[in-house]
């Protein structure tokens, strides 16, 4: 369903985990992120693309390789795919495909395409790497910490910051890779806000925001969360419970975050 729409930016949000698919249209190209989750939702996105594609080139940016973010890949075979080199070299590709299969088996889900691990056409190798796609200019930064293959993208001239599974208003930081990498990535997000004219922050889960103060608050919360995580005596959990209405469903990840952070620091 539509979550956010303004000018040439449309964001669909799944009923599952408030997962976002952003679509950016220009005169020459359409850029999409992470088509997801359920068949009806993906078909709605497919219909939207069909309506607006015309003779434009379609690109998909995969913000990272978590299975919920790549589960719609098979529905857009004509798209050129952008992702990090770490995404390409992910040793767990078969496991990710298996998770997609198990999800559909568990919930009796039929799809009109075969979920597959995306094949990348345009690999991102360096931080600050830029690509011109038609009349748009994209700048990429690797963003490890949530996963090792996560990616930040800035799209100009619109001032769009695609942050993947960072800077959400419904999730605290989920550290599925390395704690120190996550700390560095939040510093990179701060750098982006200070060095680019960002008008839209679109996270992988939760709400799109156009308010600079809200963007800065999300960065500030992430920094504080990470700083307090190692020495948390329960206050951080209390803060998260009051801030995130779905904390009960995420609390095991908070406990895993603490373990990861402490193990790295020992």
C-alpha positions in Angstrom: 0.0 0.0 0.0 1.1 3.6 -0.4 2.9 4.9 2.6 4.3 8.1 1.2 3.9 9.9 -2.1 5.3 13.3 -3.1 6.1 14.5 -6.6 8.2 11.8 -8.2 8.7 9.7 -5.0 6.4 6.8 -4.0 7.0 4.6 -1.0 5.1 1.4 -0.6 4.9 -0.2 2.9 4.3 -3.8 3.5 1.9 -5.1 6.3 4.9 -7.1 7.5 7.4 -5.2 9.7 6.5 -1.9 8.0 9.0 -2.8 5.3 9.5 -0.2 2.6 9.9 -0.2 -1.2 10.9 3.2 -2.5 10.3 4.1 -6.1 11.9 7.2 -7.6 10.9 8.3 -11.1 12.7 10.7 -13.4 12.4 11.6 -17.1 14.8 8.8 -18.0 14.8 6.1 -15.3 12.9 4.5 -12.5 14.8 3.4 -9.4 13.4 1.0 -6.9 14.6 -0.4 -3.6 13.9 -3.9 -2.1 10.5 -5.0 -3.6 8.7 -6.9 -0.8 6.9 -8.8 0.9 3.6 -10.5 0.1 2.5 -11.5 -3.4 -0.4 -9.0 -3.5 1.9 -6.3 -2.3 4.5 -7.1 -4.9 1.9 -7.3 -7.6 0.7 -3.8 -6.6 4.3 -2.6 -7.0 4.6 -4.4 -10.3 1.4 -2.8 -11.6 2.7 0.6 -10.6 6.0 0.0 -12.4 4.1 -1.2 -15.5 2.0 1.9 -15.5 4.9 4.3 -15.3 7.8 2.6 -17.0 7.1 3.3 -20.6 10.6 3.3 -22.3 12.5 4.1 -19.2 15.2 1.9 -17.7 14.4 0.1 -14.5 17.0 -0.2 -11.7 16.7 -1.9 -8.4 19.0 -1.0 -5.5 19.2 -3.8 -2.9 20.0 -2.2 0.4 21.2 -5.5 1.8 20.7 -9.2 1.5 18.3 -10.0 4.4 15.7 -12.4 2.8 12.8 -10.0 3.4 14.5 -7.4 1.2 15.2 -9.7 -1.7 12.1 -11.8 -1.7 10.5 -9.9 -4.6 13.5 -10.0 -6.9 12.0 -12.6 -9.3 9.1 -10.3 -10.1 11.3 -7.8 -11.9 13.5 -9.7 -14.3 14.1 -6.8 -16.6 15.6 -4.6 -13.9 19.3 -3.8 -13.7 20.5 -4.5 -10.2 22.7 -2.4 -8.0 24.3 -3.7 -4.7 27.6 -3.9 -2.9 30.4 -6.3 -3.8 29.8 -7.9 -0.4 26.2 -8.6 -1.5 27.6 -10.3 -4.6 30.2 -12.3 -2.6 27.8 -13.3 0.3 28.6 -16.8 1.3 25.1 -17.4 2.6 23.1 -17.0 -0.7 21.7 -20.5 -0.5 20.6 -20.0 3.1 18.8 -16.8 2.1 17.0 -18.5 -0.7 16.1 -21.3 1.7 14.6 -18.7 4.1 12.4 -17.4 1.3 11.2 -20.9 0.6 10.5 -21.7 4.2 8.6 -18.5 4.7 6.3 -19.3 1.8 5.9 -22.9 2.9 5.0 -21.8 6.5 2.3 -19.5 5.4 1.1 -21.4 2.3 2.1 -18.6 0.0 1.9 -19.0 -3.8 3.9 -16.5 -6.0 3.7 -16.0 -9.8 7.5 -15.9 -9.9 10.4 -17.9 -8.3 12.1 -16.1 -5.5 15.9 -16.0 -6.3 19.0 -14.3 -5.0 19.5 -11.2 -7.2 22.2 -11.1 -9.8 24.0 -7.8 -9.6 24.7 -5.8 -12.8 26.3 -2.7 -11.1 28.5 -3.6 -8.1 29.4 -0.9 -5.6 33.1 -1.3 -4.6 34.2 2.1 -3.1 32.8 4.5 -0.6 31.7 7.7 -2.2 31.3 6.0 -5.6 29.0 7.9 -8.0 26.9 6.7 -10.9 24.8 8.7 -13.3 21.6 7.0 -14.3 19.9 9.0 -16.9 19.2 12.4 -15.4 19.9 11.3 -11.8 23.2 11.2 -9.9 23.6 8.5 -7.3 26.3 8.5 -4.6 26.9 5.2 -2.7 28.4 4.5 0.7 28.9 1.0 2.2 27.1 0.7 5.5 28.2 -2.5 7.3 26.9 -3.2 10.8 23.3 -4.3 10.3 24.7 -6.7 7.7 28.1 -6.8 6.1 26.7 -5.9 2.7 24.4 -3.0 3.6 24.4 0.1 1.4 23.5 3.8 1.7 22.4 5.7 -1.4 22.0 9.4 -2.1 19.9 10.4 -5.1 20.4 13.9 -6.5 19.0 16.4 -7.4 16.1 15.3 -5.3 18.1 15.0 -2.0 16.9 11.4 -1.2 18.8 9.3 1.4 18.0 5.6 1.1 19.2 4.3 4.4 18.3 0.6 4.3 17.8 -0.9 7.8 19.2 2.1 9.6 17.6 5.2 11.0 14.2 3.7 11.5 11.5 5.2 13.7 10.1 1.7 14.5 13.3 -0.2 15.2 16.4 0.4 17.4 19.7 -0.7 15.7 19.7 -4.3 14.7 23.3 -5.5 14.8 23.6 -8.6 12.6 27.2 -8.1 11.7 29.8 -6.1 13.8 29.2 -3.6 16.6 32.1 -1.3 15.6 31.0 -1.4 12.0 27.6 -0.2 13.1 29.1 2.6 15.1 31.2 3.7 12.0 28.1 3.5 9.8 26.1 5.8 12.0 29.0 8.3 11.8 28.8 8.0 8.0 25.1 8.7 8.1 25.9 11.9 10.1 28.4 12.8 7.5 25.8 12.4 4.7 23.4 14.7 6.4 26.1 17.3 6.9 27.5 17.1 3.4 24.4 16.6 1.2 21.2 18.5 1.0 18.9 15.7 2.2 15.2 16.4 1.7 13.9 12.8 2.2 15.1 10.0 4.5 13.6 6.7 3.4 14.4 3.8 5.8 13.9 0.1 5.1 11.3 -0.2 7.9 9.1 2.5 9.3 8.3 6.1 8.2 9.8 8.3 5.5 10.5 11.7 6.9 11.1 15.1 5.2 12.0 16.8 8.5 15.7 17.5 9.1 15.2 17.6 12.9 13.6 14.1 12.8 16.6 12.8 10.7 19.0 14.2 13.2 17.1 12.8 16.1 17.2 9.3 14.5 21.0 9.6 14.2 21.3 10.9 17.7 19.2 8.0 19.1 21.3 5.4 17.2 24.5 6.9 18.6 23.2 7.0 22.1 21.8 3.5 21.9 25.2 2.1 20.7 27.1 4.0 23.4 24.9 2.8 26.2 24.5 -0.8 25.0 27.7 -2.2 26.5 27.1 -0.9 30.0 23.3 -1.0 30.0 21.9 -1.9 33.4 18.3 -2.1 32.2 17.7 1.7 31.6 18.2 1.3 27.8 15.7 -1.5 27.7 13.2 0.7 29.6 13.8 3.5 27.1 13.3 1.3 24.1 10.1 -0.2 25.6 8.7 3.3 25.9 9.9 4.5 22.4 9.1 1.4 20.3 5.6 0.1 20.4 6.7 -3.3 19.0 9.6 -3.8 21.4 8.2 -7.0 22.9 8.6 -8.6 19.4 12.1 -7.3 19.1 13.5 -7.7 22.6 15.6 -10.8 21.7 17.5 -8.7 19.2 18.3 -6.1 21.9 19.7 -8.9 24.0 21.7 -10.2 21.0 23.0 -6.6 20.4 24.3 -6.5 24.0 26.1 -9.8 23.6 27.7 -8.8 20.3 28.9 -5.5 21.6 30.3 -6.9 24.8 32.1 -9.8 23.0 33.7 -7.3 20.6 34.9 -5.1 23.5 36.3 -8.0 25.6 
